[in-house]
Amino acid sequence: MVELRLFAAQALGEDQSQTDRRVRELRRYFDVAAERIDGEHRYILRGWAKHPAADGAPISLRRRAEVLAPQRCAMCGKTPLEHHVTLVVDHRIPQSWGGSNDVDNLQPLCEDCNAGKRDYFHSFEAHAEEIRKAISYDEPQRRIGALLAAFKGEWVRGDLIGIVASAKEYQEDWQRRLRDLRFFGWKIEHQNRYNEGARVRAYYRATVVTELPENIPTAIRAEEARRRRARSASTLED
Ligand SMILES: [Zn+2]
């Protein structure tokens, strides 16, 4: 604790009293214990937080207004004016999964859609730690792969994959990232279900999972080149 206080003071130029606040922030996502060992107070990083606080940092009023400005629910399209719904600011990726207060991660939802989404996300509580871990990876393929692997061959709803795929930057075409995984030997099955309300729901599951290469984009380019060569070779034979 003495070292952290010194670091905060020297490297960040912060008052030493700020250290407690920094540790509190870390505890939203990490399990940090404070213990007295051999007469010294120490922080110990035990891993990811088991029950991250649902209430993260507050969103500023200005940002709230910016997010609500379209005055339309991002899921069902209802508006306060026509449908008399109340809009709330929703985190696309919940804060408990590491979602931020960045504008990209916020959207206006009506209260019904927000409640539905909350229930749906709550059903993943058993997998929350793996989902948080999947979201933390930089490459979309690794994020999707970690998610599918965490469900160990169970079906995963497409919209959850889309959310995890878009955790760092929006992935319009995340299905292509499934193709990338197949490049690396993954076997991913796809199923459409028609019996879950009005819309068709896509589900995916991984039946074969492989170790992903260190540098995914380079490995994909190499595989694409190899396939192009194989194709032109077979064309020549024809
Ligand atoms: Zn709605």
Boltz pocket constraint, residues with backbone or C-beta under 6 A from the ligand:
constraints:
  - pocket:
      binder: B
      contacts: [[A, 73], [A, 74], [A, 75], [A, 76], [A, 77], [A, 78], [A, 109], [A, 110], [A, 111], [A, 112], [A, 113], [A, 114]]
      max_distance: 6.0
